[in-house]
Amino acid sequence: MSSNIKTEGIVLHSFKYGETSIISRIYTKELGLQSYLVAGVRKRKTTFKYNLFQPLSMLEMVVYHKENKGLQRIKEISSIKQYNNIHSDIRKTTIAIFISEVLVNCLKEEESNLNLYDFLKQSLFFLDDLKEKVADFHLLFLLQLTRYLGFYPNLGQDMAGSAFNLKEGVYQQFDKDSPYFLDRHFSDYFSMLSKMDYQDLFSFSMPSQLRKPLLEKIIDYYKLHMEGFRDIKSLVVLENVFN
């Protein structure tokens, strides 16, 4: 027995299915992570436009929902927001692909999380409107996202002589023999970004040569705290665009 449910959703990833269809993984406001079979969307004449399913597209949907069924179907769909430039600015498009891949790695639950959904929605609005400091957005996004995933850094012991332990998620006395400690320089920027809101980006400054290694350390942090977190294939492209 299926029910019609109206919900918003954010497209994470879509891939071809058969000759003319796709399967789209969408993080929905009401139902959490769901996979939708969209039949015939790659035909010349189709009910739903293929470009609706680009990474991080924000949708309004009415879906046929069946409990305990893997693939669901969409009855009605429209765009909540036509982005100004996320899908046309190469920097933002690359960030969108990177964020989508991170979210596919992180979001596994088929249940609603309104706080997380609202955070993702507001983050995308901010990215779309952002005109400067674009290169640092994804660093801040990743650390803000940890608030909703359950491993936000413990900054209570961030003091002189301490360094961030990626494995323990806390600031401790630096141990040069441990592979999990950031050095003091990276620990400082890790701490600053962890404490920031998006508006703080405009006053944030970091040497460009530190962006790549710090991003890799943040991804290491994810790998240590999220079981099954895989390598991010789009990371190389992201680093090439911003370095």
C-alpha positions in Angstrom: 0.0 0.0 0.0 1.5 3.3 -1.1 0.7 6.8 0.1 1.2 10.2 -1.6 3.5 12.4 0.4 4.5 16.0 -0.3 8.1 16.8 0.6 11.1 18.9 -0.3 14.3 17.1 -1.4 17.9 17.7 -2.3 19.4 15.6 -5.1 22.6 13.9 -4.0 23.4 11.6 -6.9 21.7 10.3 -10.1 22.9 7.6 -12.4 21.6 5.9 -15.6 19.2 3.0 -15.4 18.4 1.3 -18.6 18.2 3.2 -21.9 16.1 6.2 -20.8 15.7 6.2 -17.1 17.7 7.2 -14.0 17.8 6.3 -10.3 18.2 9.4 -8.2 19.2 9.4 -4.6 17.5 12.3 -2.9 17.7 13.5 0.7 14.1 14.5 1.6 12.7 16.6 4.3 9.9 14.3 5.3 11.4 10.8 4.5 15.2 11.1 4.9 17.3 9.5 2.2 15.3 7.8 -0.6 16.1 6.3 -4.0 13.7 7.2 -6.8 13.3 5.5 -10.2 12.5 8.2 -12.7 11.4 6.4 -15.9 11.9 7.9 -19.3 13.6 11.1 -18.1 16.3 10.8 -20.7 13.9 10.8 -23.6 13.5 13.8 -25.8 9.9 14.2 -24.7 9.5 13.5 -21.0 7.3 14.4 -18.0 10.2 15.5 -15.8 13.2 17.5 -17.1 16.6 15.7 -16.7 18.3 18.9 -15.5 16.1 18.8 -12.3 18.4 15.9 -11.1 21.7 17.7 -11.1 23.8 17.5 -7.9 22.2 19.5 -5.1 19.2 20.6 -7.0 16.4 21.5 -4.6 13.0 20.1 -5.4 9.4 20.2 -4.4 7.9 16.7 -4.9 4.8 14.6 -4.4 6.0 11.0 -4.2 4.4 7.6 -4.1 5.9 6.1 -0.9 5.9 2.5 0.1 7.3 1.4 3.4 10.2 -1.0 3.3 10.6 -0.7 -0.5 14.0 0.2 -2.0 13.0 2.1 -5.1 10.3 4.7 -4.8 8.6 6.8 -7.5 7.8 10.4 -8.0 4.3 11.7 -9.0 5.0 15.4 -9.3 8.1 17.5 -9.2 9.3 21.1 -9.5 12.3 23.2 -8.6 12.1 25.1 -5.3 14.9 27.4 -6.4 16.6 28.1 -9.7 20.2 28.6 -8.6 21.9 31.8 -9.8 25.2 30.1 -10.5 25.8 26.9 -8.6 25.4 24.9 -11.9 27.2 27.5 -14.1 30.1 28.8 -12.0 32.9 26.2 -12.3 34.1 26.8 -8.8 30.6 26.3 -7.3 29.8 23.4 -9.6 32.9 21.6 -8.4 32.0 22.3 -4.8 28.5 21.0 -5.4 29.8 17.8 -6.9 32.2 17.4 -3.9 29.5 18.1 -1.3 27.1 15.7 -3.0 29.7 12.9 -2.9 30.4 13.6 0.8 26.7 13.5 1.6 26.3 10.2 -0.3 29.0 8.9 2.0 27.5 10.3 5.2 23.7 10.1 4.9 22.4 6.5 5.2 19.2 6.8 7.3 15.8 6.6 5.8 14.3 8.8 8.4 13.6 12.5 8.7 16.1 14.9 10.3 14.6 18.4 10.0 17.5 20.2 11.5 20.0 18.5 9.1 17.7 19.2 6.1 17.4 22.9 7.1 21.1 23.2 7.5 21.8 21.8 4.1 19.1 24.0 2.5 20.5 27.2 4.1 24.0 26.2 3.2 23.1 25.9 -0.5 21.3 29.3 -0.4 24.4 30.8 1.1 26.7 29.2 -1.5 24.5 30.3 -4.4 24.6 34.0 -3.2 28.3 33.9 -2.3 30.5 36.3 -4.4 33.8 36.1 -2.5 35.6 33.5 -0.2 34.1 30.7 -2.4 37.4 28.8 -2.1 36.9 28.3 1.7 33.2 27.5 1.7 33.6 23.7 1.6 36.0 23.7 4.5 33.5 25.5 6.7 30.7 23.3 5.4 32.4 20.1 6.3 33.1 21.2 9.9 29.6 22.6 10.4 28.1 19.3 9.1 29.8 17.4 11.9 27.4 19.0 14.3 24.6 17.0 12.7 26.6 13.8 12.2 27.6 13.4 15.9 31.3 14.1 15.9 31.6 17.9 16.2 35.1 18.7 17.5 35.4 19.2 21.3 37.1 22.6 21.5 37.1 22.8 25.3 40.9 22.1 25.7 42.0 24.4 22.9 44.8 26.3 24.6 48.4 27.1 24.3 50.5 24.0 23.7 47.6 21.8 22.7 46.9 20.3 19.3 43.9 18.6 17.7 43.8 14.8 17.9 41.8 13.7 14.9 41.0 10.3 16.3 39.9 11.4 19.7 38.2 14.6 18.4 39.7 16.8 21.2 42.6 19.2 21.8 45.4 17.5 23.8 49.0 18.0 24.5 50.8 17.4 21.2 52.3 13.9 20.7 54.9 14.0 17.9 54.8 10.2 17.7 51.1 9.9 17.0 49.9 10.0 13.4 46.5 11.5 14.5 47.7 15.0 15.7 47.5 18.1 13.6 50.4 20.4 14.2 49.8 23.7 16.0 49.4 25.6 12.7 46.7 23.4 11.3 45.1 23.0 14.7 44.6 26.8 14.9 42.8 26.9 11.5 40.8 23.8 12.4 39.7 25.5 15.6 38.8 28.8 13.9 36.7 27.1 11.2 34.9 24.9 13.7 33.8 28.0 15.6 32.7 30.0 12.6 29.3 30.7 11.0 29.0 31.3 7.3 28.9 35.1 7.8 32.4 34.8 9.4 33.8 33.7 6.0 34.1 37.3 4.9 36.6 38.1 7.6 38.4 34.7 7.5 41.9 34.5 5.9 44.1 31.5 5.4 47.2 31.0 3.1 46.1 29.3 -0.1 48.8 26.7 0.2 47.3 25.4 3.4 43.8 24.8 1.9 44.6 21.5 0.3 46.4 19.8 3.2 43.8 21.1 5.7 41.0 19.8 3.6 42.7 16.4 3.4 43.0 16.4 7.2 39.3 17.2 7.6 38.5 14.3 5.3 40.8 12.1 7.5 38.7 13.2 10.4 35.5 12.0 8.7 37.1 8.7 7.8 38.0 8.2 11.5 34.5 8.9 12.8 32.2 7.6 10.0 32.2 3.9 9.4 32.5 3.1 5.7 33.4 6.6 4.6 35.2 6.1 1.3 37.7 8.2 -0.6 36.2 11.2 -2.3 36.8 10.9 -6.0 36.0 14.5 -6.8 38.6 15.7 -4.3 41.3 15.9 -7.0 39.2 18.0 -9.3 38.3 20.3 -6.4 41.9 20.8 -5.4 42.9 21.5 -9.0 40.2 24.2 -9.3 41.2 26.0 -6.1 45.0 25.5 -6.1 
